[in-house]
């Protein structure tokens, strides 16, 4: 697999509404039809009389977040793909709904729900990841890197004061897991950004195959740089918070 496009600056994703519905012919053969509807932002296909609903808005939003795709997906990568941080650590820390504790002159401590990290693993990767596997992968990855320390705390995060958390995680590279309420506290700096990365092509170029979407990713010159395969997220996993509409099955770069 070819190396990823270098990330430089953040991009704003503009989601373009697209809606559709389906019809079934009388022959009962496999057939897919897509029509537009201004009030229903989804596409429905018929395959052997089994209805499969797609949401193009959700699919486009997922693939256009190229930074998250690169940082959070790993299990279909080549063996030499270098993982430095667990899925979700860098991208969730950039969102406003993640708790942060400011440290004077040294950045911030970020507090994650393990359940949100579990959802990230299952959104950007092919395999199914339960809470137990996610926690083991986080510990293994951070311990292997050598720049961080991962410590399990048999306690509740909510029972600690802000000052106590600052004291526990004041050293850069500290990651704590509070098993009582399943919170992860991380003092790890992140720098995110990206430029000149591809965006999803127009929907007429997408390939719809039952529960799967194959989406060409194109440059501003309409050159195809990658194809991303998404599948409807029917995964059954333990420990998540909110399952995504799709998960990333593959990324094939040109």
C-alpha positions, 0 to 999 in steps of 0.5 A: 500500500502506498504511503499516505498524503502528508497532513498540513492544515485542517479543512472544513467539511461541507456536507452536501445533502443528497437523498434517495428512495428505491423501487422494486420491479416485479421480476424479483431480480436484484435491482438497485434504483436511486431517486432524489427526495428533498426531505429524506437524506438516504438511499435505499436499494433492493437486493433479493427483496432485502431493503438496504438503506444508505445515508450519503450525507453520513458517508460523505462526512466520514470520508471527507475527514481525511485526517481522522481516516489516516490517524484512526484506521490501522487494521487493513494497513500494510505491516510497516504502517507506523502507529504512534497514538491509539485511534481517537486520542488525537482527533477527539482531543480536537473537538469541543465536547471533550473535557480538558484541564489546562496546565499552566505553560504546558498545554492541557490534560484531555479526558476521554470516555473509553466508550467514545474511543471504542466507537472510534476503533469500530468506525475507522477499522474493519474488525470488531473491537470490544472494550476489552480489546480496545483497552489492551491495544491502547496499553500495548501501543503506548507502552511500546512507544516508550514516550508515555506511561500507561497506568490503571487506577482502580478508582473513579475519575469523578471522585478526584479534584482538578488539582488531584488530576493535575498532580497525577498527570502533570508529567508530559506523556502520562496516560491514566485509566480510571477503571471505576468510571472508565475514563482515560486521562492523557497528557499528550500533545497533538498537532493536527492539520492537513492540506491538498488532500482529496475529497469525495467525488460526486455521488454519481461516481460512487459504487453501491453494492448492497451494504457497501459504498465505494467512494472515489476520492478526488483532487481539485483537478478531479484526479482520483487519488484513492478509493474508500470502501465503507460498509453499513455499521452492523457490528455488534460490540461491547462498550461503545457509546454511539455506533456510526452509520458506516465503518471504514472497510478499506482505503486504496490509494492510487 
